[in-house]
Amino acid sequence: MRGFSLVELSIVLVILGLLTGGILAGQSLIRASEIRSVSTEFQRYTAAAHTFRDKYMGLPGDLNNATAFWGAAHATPATCLTTVGTGTQTCNGNADGLVNQPANASEYGESYAFWQHLANAGLIEGTYTGRAGTGSTGHVVIDSNAPRAKLGNNATWYVSTVIGGGSYAFAMPTGNKLMFGGQTSANWNYNPVLTIEEAWNIDTKMDDGQATQGSVWAIGWNTCTPATADTDYENYDFGVAGIMCGLAFRNPF
């Protein structure tokens, strides 16, 4: 039985190398497309919020007459906050210009009504409960109370006003924020979904490339930057590999 010649083996190795290179190049292109989708989704949701405000004279989630358009989950405002409506039924916000997270686990919460109001208005796709998940007042649940991001890795979006620092995010000034990160088991979406270079790349293209400056901030000060406390000013820590970061977009509306 005749074996392969050196020429034949060389051809096989070249073909395998081309296939491997093509697969790696394809994976790189897919990831690059997913990274670009972060800024695209941010722009889409920001534009939707501005369009909503122009039409309804208030921010989604914060709108104080939302039930006049889409029906009330319950006629009594206090009870409405603890009731999941059917269809488009919702609850009113307090019209203070801030999309606030719920005060307790049983409340409705403007942070979640934000997505429901946008969907009710036909400005984004999906159907959302307007309620926090069962884990906590800040429990983000993909496809239930918040939209799924194209990036994957359980990435999703969340709206909040106050991020008080702690183990995951820098203490940020009060104001509306779009938070981009990975879903957790019982809290807001602070799990990392980006490498440090990817987070810096998005920050540089959309803002100033600084982890705690301008309109784009890092989520994950203890993984994404070399900070020793959530109040430290630091740059992105390019010496660390792996998925380490999320991002917060400050004052988008």
C-alpha positions in Angstrom: 0.0 0.0 0.0 1.5 3.3 -1.1 1.7 6.2 1.4 1.5 9.9 0.8 4.4 11.6 -0.9 6.0 14.7 0.6 4.3 16.8 -2.1 0.9 15.4 -1.2 1.4 15.9 2.5 2.5 19.5 1.8 -0.6 20.2 -0.2 -2.8 18.7 2.6 -1.0 20.9 5.2 -1.4 24.0 3.1 -5.2 23.3 2.7 -5.6 22.7 6.4 -3.7 26.0 7.1 -6.0 27.9 4.7 -9.1 26.4 6.3 -7.8 27.3 9.8 -6.9 30.8 8.7 -10.3 31.2 7.1 -12.1 30.1 10.2 -10.1 32.4 12.4 -10.6 35.3 10.0 -14.3 34.6 10.0 -14.5 34.5 13.8 -12.6 37.8 13.9 -15.1 39.4 11.4 -18.1 38.2 13.4 -16.7 39.6 16.6 -15.9 42.9 15.0 -19.5 43.1 13.8 -20.7 42.3 17.3 -18.6 45.1 18.8 -19.9 47.6 16.2 -23.4 46.6 17.2 -22.9 48.1 20.7 -22.7 51.6 19.4 -25.4 50.9 16.9 -27.8 49.7 19.6 -26.9 52.6 21.8 -27.7 55.1 19.0 -31.0 53.2 18.2 -32.2 53.3 21.9 -31.1 56.9 22.3 -32.9 58.0 19.2 -36.0 56.0 20.3 -36.0 57.8 23.6 -35.7 61.2 22.0 -38.5 60.4 19.5 -40.7 59.2 22.4 -40.1 62.4 24.3 -40.9 64.5 21.3 -44.2 62.6 20.7 -45.4 62.1 24.3 -43.7 65.1 26.1 -41.9 62.8 28.6 -39.3 60.1 28.7 -40.2 56.5 28.5 -40.6 55.0 31.9 -40.8 58.5 33.4 -44.0 59.5 31.6 -46.7 60.5 34.1 -49.7 59.8 31.8 -48.6 56.6 30.2 -51.8 54.8 31.3 -53.9 57.2 29.2 -52.2 55.8 26.1 -51.8 52.1 27.0 -54.1 51.3 29.9 -53.3 50.8 33.6 -52.1 47.5 35.1 -54.3 48.6 38.0 -56.5 51.7 38.6 -54.9 52.5 42.0 -51.4 53.9 41.4 -49.9 52.3 44.5 -51.3 48.9 43.5 -50.3 49.4 39.9 -46.7 49.3 41.0 -47.1 45.8 42.2 -49.2 44.5 39.3 -48.1 43.0 36.1 -50.5 44.2 33.3 -51.7 42.3 30.3 -51.0 43.5 26.8 -49.8 47.1 26.8 -51.1 47.8 30.3 -48.5 49.9 32.3 -48.0 52.3 35.1 -47.1 56.0 35.2 -43.8 57.5 36.0 -43.3 60.7 38.1 -42.1 63.0 35.3 -39.0 64.2 37.1 -36.8 63.8 34.0 -35.0 60.8 35.5 -35.6 57.1 34.7 -35.3 55.7 38.2 -34.8 52.2 39.3 -37.5 50.7 41.6 -37.5 51.5 45.3 -38.2 47.9 46.4 -38.5 44.5 44.8 -42.3 44.6 44.4 -42.4 48.0 42.7 -42.8 48.6 39.0 -39.7 50.8 38.4 -39.2 53.3 35.7 -36.0 51.5 34.7 -38.1 48.6 33.4 -41.1 50.7 32.2 -38.6 52.5 30.0 -38.4 49.4 27.7 -42.1 48.7 27.9 -43.1 52.2 27.0 -40.7 52.2 24.0 -42.2 48.9 22.8 -45.8 50.1 23.4 -45.0 53.1 21.3 -43.7 50.9 18.5 -40.2 52.4 18.7 -38.4 49.1 19.6 -39.1 45.5 19.1 -40.2 43.1 21.8 -42.6 42.8 24.7 -41.5 43.8 28.2 -43.0 43.3 31.7 -42.0 46.7 33.1 -41.1 44.9 36.4 -37.8 43.9 38.0 -36.9 40.2 38.1 -37.4 38.1 41.2 -33.8 38.5 42.4 -33.7 42.1 43.6 -34.9 45.6 42.8 -32.3 45.8 40.1 -32.7 42.3 38.6 -32.4 42.6 34.8 -33.8 39.6 32.9 -33.1 39.4 29.2 -36.2 39.3 26.9 -38.4 39.8 30.0 -37.7 43.3 31.2 -34.8 44.3 29.0 -33.6 43.8 25.4 -31.1 41.2 24.3 -27.9 42.6 22.8 -26.5 41.3 19.6 -23.1 40.8 21.2 -24.1 37.6 23.0 -22.6 36.4 26.3 -25.9 37.3 28.0 -25.3 40.9 27.1 -28.2 43.3 27.7 -29.1 46.9 28.4 -30.4 48.6 31.5 -31.4 52.2 32.4 -30.6 53.7 35.8 -29.9 57.1 37.3 -27.6 56.4 40.4 -24.7 54.0 40.4 -23.2 54.3 43.8 -20.0 52.4 43.3 -19.1 49.2 45.1 -17.5 46.1 43.7 -18.5 46.5 40.1 -18.9 50.1 38.9 -17.3 53.4 39.6 -19.4 55.8 41.6 -21.0 58.0 38.9 -22.7 61.3 39.0 -26.5 61.2 39.1 -28.2 61.3 35.7 -29.8 58.9 33.2 -27.4 56.2 32.1 -27.6 53.3 29.6 -25.7 50.4 31.1 -24.3 47.7 28.8 -23.2 44.5 30.3 -24.0 40.9 31.1 -27.0 39.6 32.9 -26.5 38.4 36.5 -28.5 35.9 38.5 -30.2 38.5 40.7 -29.0 42.0 40.0 -28.3 44.6 37.3 -26.2 43.8 34.3 -22.7 44.3 35.6 -21.1 41.1 34.4 -18.3 41.7 31.9 -19.0 41.1 28.2 -16.0 42.9 26.6 -12.3 42.6 26.6 -10.4 45.7 27.9 -9.2 46.6 24.4 -12.8 46.2 23.0 -14.2 48.5 25.7 -11.4 51.1 25.2 -12.0 50.9 21.4 -15.7 51.7 21.8 -14.9 54.4 24.4 -12.4 56.0 22.0 -14.7 56.0 19.0 -17.6 57.4 21.0 -15.9 59.5 23.6 -12.4 60.1 25.0 -11.0 56.6 25.7 -10.8 57.3 29.4 -12.4 54.8 31.8 -13.9 57.4 34.2 -14.1 60.5 32.1 -16.6 62.0 29.7 -19.8 60.3 28.6 -18.6 56.6 28.4 -17.4 55.0 31.6 -16.1 51.5 32.4 -18.1 49.0 34.4 -15.8 46.7 36.3 -13.3 49.0 38.0 -11.7 46.0 39.7 -11.3 44.0 36.5 -11.3 46.6 33.6 -8.9 49.1 35.2 -6.0 48.9 37.6 -8.0 50.9 40.2 -7.7 50.0 43.9 -11.1 51.5 44.8 -14.2 52.5 42.9 -13.4 56.2 43.3 -9.9 56.0 41.8 -9.3 57.6 38.5 -7.6 55.1 36.2 -7.1 54.3 32.6 -8.0 50.9 31.0 -5.7 48.1 32.1 -4.4 46.7 28.8 -2.2 44.3 30.7 -5.1 42.0 31.6 -6.5 39.5 29.1 -10.0 38.1 28.8 -13.5 39.4 29.1 -13.3 42.1 31.8 -15.5 45.1 31.0 -19.0 46.5 30.6 -19.8 50.1 29.7 -22.0 52.9 31.0 -23.2 55.7 28.7 -23.9 58.8 30.7 -26.7 61.3 30.0 -27.9 60.0 26.6 -31.3 61.6 27.1 
